[in-house]
Amino acid sequence: MAIVNSLFTWYMKKRIHQIELFIKYPLDVQEEWFHSLVSSAENTEWGKKYDFKSILSVSQFKERVPIQTYDTLKPYIERMLNGEENILWPSEIKWFAKSSGTTNDRSKFIPVSEEALQECHFKGGKDMISIYCNNKPNTQIFTGKGLVLGGSHQINQYCNDIRYGDLSAVLIKNLPSWAEYYRTPNMSIALMDNYEEKIIRMAEATIPENVTNMVGVPTWTIVLAKKVLEMTGKQNLLEVWPNLQLYFHGAVNFGPYRDQFKALIPNDNMYYLETYNASEGFFGIQDQSDSEELLLMLDYGIYYEFLPLENIHEENPKTLNLDQVELNKNYALIISTNAGLWRYMIGDTIQFTSLNPFRIKITGRTKHFINAFGEEVIIDNAERALAQACAETGAKVKDYTACPIYFKGEEAGGHEWIIEFEHPPHNLDKFIDVLDNTLREVNSDYDAKRFKDMALKRPVVHNAPENTFYNWLKKNGKLGGQHKVPRLANNREYVEDILSNI
């Protein structure tokens, strides 16, 4: 296994030179991909509608093609689901990633072309390992297996040979044989859609394995880890898997989970690598061991545009190219891809933390914020405030959600939080004060509304019982996979539903 490990490590590191090229020539690489995408799709129905053949520049493309959402592309996607071809993308599309994004009932079916599988999703997966091997040249991860906590949906047949599942299920189903050999558990377990049974079966199947690395959403990885410890009677995961050395994670901010993972894996050399991967594409990888910034991956068949968040509600907002963005400003991410998503707003907001190379951090969702009183609180604000409150009160947050409290008579509005703690604060009142004060420090709009309690009063925080969010997700049929608790909402729908069941 040592020889195999050395060969795989050498092979994976060969990709680093190509990554260095797009770091050195980012604008050229993006320009090349733009022209490649437009020319590839010029004879599709969409390409003919917007006369892609005559588009010679990015500015022409922006003038001609409006910014899209899932709702505007849905009629085209529904035809593709029914087997029509050459609609948004020229190649045959047999796979769709089913994504709800939040806990609401509406599902999205995102087309996954063969090009997107190979040049984006799988390329991103290999690059995760390449970057890790480059940063840790003596790694031994290929001497064992990777535990992959996959999706919660079986692969389903839509019609004829059109299939769908959540993204991780689609990827697992299409993995090359060599990758399948190095992952655990087997596919029959990985694709189970009963998540409670699946966690038990995964634990049973993986406990005997030599697990060297794990891949999964932090929330559900912790659930699996606790089941493994419960079944083995061990104190931490290193007693079960002594060669565990790497954890790939994404989908949610890792900050609130970091201390829990340190307790589960008490090894200062444990390597954590964050990715930014969505049903629509693979966008970023944490390329530095000493920084949580994500390198924007520029050669995955995606052309990027960036919409300043303050302009998002304009009728025809102007987007920025890479050479126009600024540091520490919130942008909605707009993508055109090799699966036929054209000028598509995926719903995430990002900030650039570096312009050379282009590195980013995810700051929230375009629909996940609280702005009932002009305070414009985004997820990044909330999680920075929670982290500070935890640091000063010895708390660990397991899950949370928040929403506005509307004006009532002469009474000021406010924010209402439901927080489930892994370890509760030693003083909840102090926790609330630190949360409030930190929000005031990081968000001037919130601070202005909090002035003398005129518009916003001190937050209300509910210390939720254990498994509150787990039970809520289960009640709504949203256990596991890519389903996540909505962190912030500009209405009271989620909070009132959760409180009614506590």
C-alpha positions as CSV (number, residue, x, y, z in Angstrom):
1,M,0.0,0.0,0.0
2,A,2.9,2.3,0.6
3,I,4.0,2.1,-3.0
4,V,0.4,2.8,-4.2
5,N,0.2,5.7,-1.8
6,S,3.4,7.2,-3.2
7,L,2.2,6.8,-6.8
8,F,-1.2,8.4,-6.1
9,T,0.4,11.2,-4.2
10,W,2.8,11.9,-7.1
11,Y,0.0,11.8,-9.7
12,M,-2.2,14.1,-7.7
13,K,0.5,16.7,-7.3
14,K,1.0,17.0,-11.1
15,R,-2.1,19.1,-11.3
16,I,-0.5,21.8,-9.1
17,H,1.3,23.3,-12.2
18,Q,-2.1,23.9,-13.9
19,I,-3.5,25.5,-10.9
20,E,-0.5,27.8,-10.7
21,L,-1.2,28.8,-14.4
22,F,-4.7,30.0,-13.7
23,I,-3.5,31.8,-10.6
24,K,-0.9,33.6,-12.8
25,Y,-3.3,34.3,-15.7
26,P,-6.8,34.5,-14.2
27,L,-8.3,36.9,-16.6
28,D,-7.0,35.1,-19.7
29,V,-8.3,31.7,-18.4
30,Q,-11.8,33.2,-17.7
31,E,-11.9,34.9,-21.1
32,E,-11.0,31.6,-22.8
33,W,-13.7,29.7,-20.9
34,F,-16.3,32.4,-21.8
35,H,-15.7,32.1,-25.5
36,S,-15.6,28.3,-25.3
37,L,-19.0,28.2,-23.5
38,V,-20.7,30.6,-25.9
39,S,-19.4,28.9,-29.0
40,S,-20.2,25.4,-27.7
41,A,-23.9,26.4,-27.2
42,E,-24.4,28.6,-30.3
43,N,-26.6,26.0,-32.0
44,T,-28.7,25.2,-28.9
45,E,-32.2,26.6,-28.6
46,W,-30.9,29.0,-26.0
47,G,-27.9,30.0,-28.2
48,K,-30.2,30.7,-31.2
49,K,-32.6,32.7,-29.0
50,Y,-29.8,35.1,-28.0
51,D,-27.8,34.7,-31.2
52,F,-24.6,33.4,-29.5
53,K,-22.9,33.2,-32.9
54,S,-22.7,37.0,-33.1
55,I,-21.5,37.5,-29.5
56,L,-17.9,38.6,-29.6
57,S,-17.4,40.0,-26.1
58,V,-18.5,39.7,-22.5
59,S,-20.1,43.1,-22.7
60,Q,-22.3,41.9,-25.6
61,F,-23.2,38.8,-23.7
62,K,-24.3,40.8,-20.6
63,E,-26.3,43.2,-22.7
64,R,-28.1,40.5,-24.6
65,V,-28.7,37.8,-21.9
66,P,-30.6,38.7,-18.8
67,I,-29.6,37.4,-15.4
68,Q,-31.4,34.2,-14.7
69,T,-32.9,32.4,-11.7
70,Y,-34.2,28.9,-11.4
71,D,-37.7,30.1,-12.0
72,T,-36.8,31.7,-15.3
73,L,-34.9,28.6,-16.5
74,K,-37.4,26.1,-15.1
75,P,-39.5,25.8,-18.4
76,Y,-36.3,24.9,-20.3
77,I,-35.1,22.5,-17.6
78,E,-38.5,20.7,-17.4
79,R,-38.3,20.0,-21.2
80,M,-34.8,18.6,-20.7
81,L,-36.1,16.4,-17.8
82,N,-38.6,15.0,-20.4
83,G,-35.9,14.0,-22.7
84,E,-35.6,17.0,-25.1
85,E,-32.0,17.7,-26.2
86,N,-30.0,20.7,-27.4
87,I,-32.0,23.1,-25.3
88,L,-29.5,24.9,-23.0
89,W,-26.5,22.8,-23.7
90,P,-25.5,20.7,-26.8
91,S,-24.5,17.4,-25.3
92,E,-26.9,14.8,-24.0
93,I,-27.9,15.4,-20.4
94,K,-29.0,12.3,-18.5
95,W,-28.4,13.4,-14.9
96,F,-30.0,16.1,-12.8
97,A,-29.0,17.1,-9.3
98,K,-32.1,17.5,-7.1
99,S,-31.6,20.4,-4.7
100,S,-33.9,22.2,-2.3
101,G,-31.2,24.5,-0.9
102,T,-33.2,25.1,2.2
103,T,-35.9,23.2,4.1
104,N,-38.7,24.4,1.9
105,D,-40.7,21.9,-0.2
106,R,-39.8,23.3,-3.6
107,S,-37.2,21.2,-5.4
108,K,-34.8,22.3,-8.1
109,F,-33.5,20.0,-10.8
110,I,-30.0,21.2,-11.9
111,P,-28.7,19.8,-15.2
112,V,-25.4,17.9,-14.8
113,S,-23.8,17.3,-18.2
114,E,-21.0,14.9,-18.8
115,E,-18.7,18.0,-19.2
116,A,-19.8,19.3,-15.8
117,L,-19.2,15.9,-14.2
118,Q,-15.7,15.5,-15.7
119,E,-14.4,19.1,-16.0
120,C,-16.0,20.5,-12.9
121,H,-17.2,18.2,-10.1
122,F,-14.7,15.3,-10.5
123,K,-11.9,17.7,-11.4
124,G,-12.7,19.6,-8.2
125,G,-12.7,16.4,-6.2
126,K,-9.3,15.5,-7.6
127,D,-8.0,19.0,-6.9
128,M,-9.0,18.7,-3.3
129,I,-6.6,15.8,-3.0
130,S,-4.0,17.4,-5.2
131,I,-3.9,20.5,-3.0
132,Y,-3.8,18.4,0.2
133,C,-0.9,16.3,-1.2
134,N,1.0,19.4,-2.2
135,N,0.6,20.8,1.3
136,K,1.3,17.5,3.0
137,P,3.8,15.7,0.8
138,N,4.3,12.8,3.3
139,T,0.6,12.0,3.6
140,Q,-0.5,8.4,3.9
141,I,-4.2,8.8,3.1
142,F,-4.0,6.3,0.2
143,T,-3.0,3.5,2.6
144,G,-6.6,3.4,3.7
145,K,-10.1,4.5,2.7
146,G,-12.1,7.6,2.6
147,L,-15.4,7.7,4.5
148,V,-17.9,9.5,2.2
149,L,-21.1,10.6,3.9
150,G,-23.2,10.8,0.7
151,G,-26.6,12.0,-0.2
152,S,-30.0,11.1,1.3
153,H,-31.7,10.3,-1.9
154,Q,-31.6,7.1,-4.0
155,I,-31.1,7.7,-7.7
156,N,-34.5,8.0,-9.2
157,Q,-35.7,7.6,-12.8
158,Y,-37.6,10.7,-14.1
159,C,-38.5,9.3,-17.5
160,N,-36.9,7.0,-20.0
161,D,-33.2,7.1,-19.1
162,I,-33.2,10.5,-17.3
163,R,-32.1,10.1,-13.7
164,Y,-31.9,12.4,-10.7
165,G,-30.7,12.4,-7.0
166,D,-29.0,14.9,-4.8
167,L,-25.6,15.9,-6.0
168,S,-23.5,13.6,-3.8
169,A,-25.7,10.7,-4.9
170,V,-25.2,11.6,-8.6
171,L,-21.4,11.9,-8.1
172,I,-21.2,8.6,-6.2
173,K,-23.2,6.8,-8.9
174,N,-20.8,8.1,-11.6
175,L,-17.5,7.6,-9.7
176,P,-14.7,5.9,-11.6
177,S,-13.8,2.4,-10.4
178,W,-10.5,3.5,-8.8
179,A,-12.3,6.1,-6.7
180,E,-14.9,3.6,-5.7
181,Y,-12.2,1.2,-4.5
182,Y,-10.9,3.9,-2.1
183,R,-14.2,4.9,-0.6
184,T,-16.4,3.4,2.1
185,P,-19.1,2.3,2.7
186,N,-20.3,0.5,-0.4
187,M,-22.8,2.1,-2.8
188,S,-25.8,0.3,-1.5
189,I,-25.4,1.9,1.9
190,A,-24.1,5.3,0.6
191,L,-27.2,5.8,-1.4
192,M,-29.8,4.8,1.3
193,D,-32.5,7.4,1.7
194,N,-33.7,6.4,5.2
195,Y,-31.1,8.5,7.1
196,E,-31.7,7.1,10.5
197,E,-31.1,3.5,9.2
198,K,-28.3,4.8,7.0
199,I,-26.3,6.2,9.9
200,I,-26.5,2.8,11.7
201,R,-25.5,0.9,8.6
202,M,-22.7,3.3,7.8
203,A,-21.3,3.0,11.3
204,E,-21.4,-0.8,11.1
205,A,-19.8,-0.9,7.7
206,T,-17.0,1.6,8.4
207,I,-15.9,0.7,12.0
208,P,-13.7,-2.2,10.8
209,E,-12.1,-0.2,7.9
210,N,-8.8,1.7,8.0
211,V,-10.4,5.1,7.5
212,T,-7.7,7.8,6.7
213,N,-10.0,10.6,5.6
214,M,-13.6,11.7,5.7
215,V,-15.8,13.7,3.4
216,G,-19.2,15.2,4.4
217,V,-21.3,18.0,5.8
218,P,-20.2,18.8,9.4
219,T,-23.7,18.4,10.9
220,W,-24.2,14.9,9.6
221,T,-20.6,13.8,10.1
222,I,-20.9,14.6,13.8
223,V,-24.1,12.5,13.9
224,L,-22.3,9.6,12.3
225,A,-19.2,10.0,14.5
226,K,-21.3,9.9,17.7
227,K,-23.1,6.7,16.5
228,V,-19.6,5.2,15.8
229,L,-18.5,6.0,19.3
230,E,-21.7,4.8,20.8
231,M,-21.4,1.4,19.0
232,T,-17.7,1.0,19.8
233,G,-17.6,2.4,23.4
234,K,-14.6,4.4,22.4
235,Q,-13.9,8.0,23.6
236,N,-12.8,9.5,20.3
237,L,-12.5,8.6,16.6
238,L,-8.8,8.1,16.7
239,E,-9.4,5.1,19.0
240,V,-11.5,3.7,16.1
241,W,-9.5,4.9,13.2
242,P,-5.9,5.6,14.4
243,N,-4.7,6.7,10.9
244,L,-7.4,9.3,10.4
245,Q,-5.7,12.5,9.2
246,L,-7.9,14.5,6.9
247,Y,-11.5,15.8,6.8
248,F,-13.0,17.5,3.7
249,H,-16.0,19.6,4.5
250,G,-18.3,22.2,3.0
251,A,-21.9,23.4,2.7
252,V,-22.0,25.1,6.1
253,N,-19.7,27.4,8.0
254,F,-17.2,25.1,9.9
255,G,-16.6,27.6,12.7
256,P,-19.5,26.5,15.0
257,Y,-18.4,22.9,14.6
258,R,-14.6,23.2,15.0
259,D,-14.5,22.6,18.8
260,Q,-16.7,19.5,18.4
261,F,-14.4,18.0,15.9
262,K,-11.4,18.7,18.0
263,A,-13.0,16.8,20.8
264,L,-14.0,13.9,18.4
265,I,-10.5,13.9,16.8
266,P,-8.0,15.0,19.5
267,N,-5.0,15.4,17.1
268,D,-3.3,18.8,16.5
269,N,-2.1,17.4,13.1
270,M,-5.6,16.6,11.9
271,Y,-6.0,18.5,8.6
272,Y,-9.3,20.2,7.7
273,L,-9.9,21.3,4.1
274,E,-13.0,23.3,3.1
275,T,-14.6,23.2,-0.3
276,Y,-17.2,25.2,-2.0
277,N,-19.2,22.7,-4.0
278,A,-22.9,23.1,-5.0
279,S,-25.3,21.3,-7.3
280,E,-24.6,24.1,-9.9
281,G,-20.8,23.7,-9.8
282,F,-17.6,23.4,-7.9
283,F,-16.3,26.8,-7.1
284,G,-13.6,27.0,-4.5
285,I,-11.0,25.0,-2.4
286,Q,-9.1,26.0,0.7
287,D,-5.6,25.9,-0.7
288,Q,-3.7,27.1,2.4
289,S,-3.3,25.2,5.6
290,D,-3.1,28.4,7.7
291,S,-6.0,30.3,6.2
292,E,-9.7,29.5,5.7
293,E,-9.9,31.5,2.4
294,L,-11.1,29.6,-0.6
295,L,-9.2,29.7,-3.9
296,L,-11.6,30.5,-6.7
297,M,-11.2,27.7,-9.2
298,L,-11.1,29.3,-12.6
299,D,-10.7,26.4,-15.1
300,Y,-13.7,24.3,-14.3
301,G,-15.9,25.3,-17.3
302,I,-17.5,28.1,-15.4
303,Y,-17.5,31.8,-16.3
304,Y,-18.0,34.1,-13.2
305,E,-19.8,37.4,-12.8
306,F,-20.3,39.3,-9.5
307,L,-23.3,41.4,-8.6
308,P,-22.9,44.0,-5.9
309,L,-25.4,43.1,-3.2
310,E,-26.7,46.6,-3.0
311,N,-27.8,46.4,-6.6
312,I,-29.5,43.0,-6.5
313,H,-33.0,44.4,-6.6
314,E,-32.4,46.7,-9.6
315,E,-34.3,45.8,-12.8
316,N,-31.2,45.3,-15.0
317,P,-28.3,45.3,-12.5
318,K,-24.8,45.6,-13.8
319,T,-22.4,42.8,-12.9
320,L,-18.6,43.0,-12.4
321,N,-15.9,40.9,-14.0
322,L,-12.9,39.6,-12.0
323,D,-10.8,42.6,-12.8
324,Q,-13.4,44.9,-11.3
325,V,-14.1,43.4,-7.9
326,E,-13.0,44.9,-4.6
327,L,-12.0,43.4,-1.3
328,N,-14.5,42.8,1.5
329,K,-17.6,43.7,-0.5
330,N,-20.6,41.4,-0.7
331,Y,-21.4,40.1,-4.1
332,A,-24.1,37.7,-5.4
333,L,-22.4,35.0,-7.5
334,I,-23.5,34.8,-11.1
335,I,-22.3,31.8,-13.2
336,S,-22.5,30.5,-16.8
337,T,-21.6,26.8,-17.0
338,N,-20.8,23.8,-19.1
339,A,-24.2,22.3,-18.1
340,G,-26.2,25.2,-19.7
341,L,-26.8,27.5,-16.8
342,W,-26.5,31.0,-18.3
343,R,-25.9,34.1,-16.1
344,Y,-27.5,32.1,-13.3
345,M,-27.8,33.6,-9.8
346,I,-27.1,30.6,-7.5
347,G,-28.2,32.4,-4.4
348,D,-24.9,32.6,-2.5
349,T,-23.1,35.8,-1.5
350,I,-19.3,36.0,-1.3
351,Q,-16.5,38.4,-0.4
352,F,-13.1,38.6,-2.0
353,T,-10.4,38.3,0.7
354,S,-7.5,38.4,-1.9
355,L,-7.2,39.7,-5.4
356,N,-3.9,38.0,-6.2
357,P,-4.7,35.2,-6.3
358,F,-8.5,35.5,-6.3
359,R,-9.6,34.0,-2.9
360,I,-13.0,34.3,-1.4
361,K,-15.2,33.5,1.6
362,I,-18.9,32.6,1.6
363,T,-20.8,35.2,3.5
364,G,-24.4,33.9,3.2
365,R,-27.3,33.5,0.9
366,T,-29.2,36.2,-1.1
367,K,-32.4,35.0,0.6
368,H,-31.0,34.2,4.0
369,F,-30.7,37.4,5.9
370,I,-32.7,39.6,8.3
371,N,-33.6,43.0,7.1
372,A,-37.0,43.7,8.6
373,F,-35.8,47.1,9.9
374,G,-33.0,48.1,7.6
375,E,-30.4,46.2,9.7
376,E,-29.2,44.0,6.8
377,V,-27.8,41.2,9.0
378,I,-26.2,38.4,6.9
379,I,-25.0,35.0,7.9
380,D,-21.4,36.1,8.1
381,N,-22.4,38.7,10.7
382,A,-24.4,36.2,12.7
383,E,-21.6,33.6,12.8
384,R,-19.0,36.0,13.8
385,A,-21.2,37.2,16.7
386,L,-22.0,33.6,17.7
387,A,-18.3,32.7,17.7
388,Q,-17.4,35.6,20.0
389,A,-20.3,34.9,22.3
390,C,-19.2,31.2,22.5
391,A,-15.6,32.3,23.2
392,E,-16.5,34.5,26.1
393,T,-19.0,32.1,27.7
394,G,-17.5,28.7,27.1
395,A,-20.4,27.7,24.9
396,K,-20.5,25.5,21.8
397,V,-23.3,25.9,19.3
398,K,-24.8,22.9,17.6
399,D,-27.4,24.5,15.4
400,Y,-29.4,27.8,15.2
401,T,-31.8,29.9,13.3
402,A,-33.0,33.5,13.8
403,C,-35.8,35.7,12.5
404,P,-37.3,39.2,13.1
405,I,-39.7,40.2,15.9
406,Y,-42.0,42.7,14.3
407,F,-43.1,46.0,15.8
408,K,-46.1,45.6,18.1
409,G,-47.8,48.8,19.2
410,E,-45.3,51.0,20.8
411,E,-42.9,48.2,21.4
412,A,-39.6,48.1,19.3
413,G,-38.8,45.1,17.1
414,G,-36.0,42.8,17.5
415,H,-34.4,39.4,16.6
416,E,-35.4,36.1,17.9
417,W,-32.9,33.2,18.0
418,I,-33.4,29.5,18.6
419,I,-30.0,28.0,19.5
420,E,-29.3,24.4,20.3
421,F,-26.0,24.2,22.3
422,E,-23.6,21.3,22.4
423,H,-22.4,23.0,25.6
424,P,-24.6,25.7,27.0
425,P,-23.0,29.0,28.0
426,H,-22.1,29.4,31.7
427,N,-24.2,32.6,31.6
428,L,-26.9,32.9,29.0
429,D,-27.5,36.6,29.7
430,K,-23.8,37.3,29.0
431,F,-24.0,35.2,25.9
432,I,-26.9,37.3,24.6
433,D,-25.1,40.6,25.5
434,V,-21.9,39.5,23.6
435,L,-23.9,38.3,20.7
436,D,-25.7,41.6,20.5
437,N,-22.6,43.8,21.0
438,T,-20.6,41.9,18.4
439,L,-23.4,42.3,15.9
440,R,-23.3,46.0,16.6
441,E,-19.5,46.0,16.1
442,V,-19.6,44.1,12.7
443,N,-22.7,45.7,11.3
444,S,-23.2,49.5,11.4
445,D,-26.8,49.2,10.2
446,Y,-27.7,46.9,13.1
447,D,-25.9,49.2,15.5
448,A,-27.8,52.2,14.3
449,K,-31.2,50.4,14.7
450,R,-30.1,49.3,18.2
451,F,-29.5,52.9,19.4
452,K,-31.4,53.3,22.6
453,D,-33.7,50.4,21.6
454,M,-35.5,52.7,19.3
455,A,-36.0,50.3,16.4
456,L,-34.4,47.1,17.7
457,K,-34.4,45.8,21.2
458,R,-32.0,43.3,22.8
459,P,-32.2,39.9,21.1
460,V,-34.4,37.1,22.4
461,V,-32.6,33.8,22.6
462,H,-34.3,30.4,23.2
463,N,-32.0,27.7,24.6
464,A,-33.4,24.8,22.6
465,P,-33.6,21.2,24.0
466,E,-31.3,18.5,22.6
467,N,-32.3,17.3,19.1
468,T,-34.7,20.2,18.5
469,F,-33.4,20.8,15.0
470,Y,-32.9,17.1,14.2
471,N,-36.5,16.4,15.1
472,W,-37.7,19.4,13.1
473,L,-35.9,18.2,10.0
474,K,-37.2,14.7,10.5
475,K,-40.8,16.0,10.9
476,N,-40.4,17.8,7.5
477,G,-38.8,14.8,5.8
478,K,-35.4,16.7,5.5
479,L,-33.0,14.5,7.3
480,G,-29.4,14.2,6.0
481,G,-27.7,14.9,2.7
482,Q,-27.6,18.5,1.7
483,H,-30.6,19.6,3.8
484,K,-29.6,22.4,6.3
485,V,-31.2,24.4,8.9
486,P,-32.0,27.9,7.5
487,R,-29.7,30.2,9.6
488,L,-31.5,33.5,9.0
489,A,-34.9,34.2,7.6
490,N,-36.6,37.5,7.0
491,N,-40.0,36.1,8.2
492,R,-41.1,34.0,11.2
493,E,-42.1,30.9,9.3
494,Y,-39.3,28.6,10.5
495,V,-39.0,29.9,14.0
496,E,-42.7,29.7,14.8
497,D,-42.8,26.1,13.4
498,I,-39.8,25.0,15.5
499,L,-41.1,26.7,18.7
500,S,-44.5,25.0,18.2
501,N,-42.7,21.7,18.6
502,I,-40.5,22.5,21.6
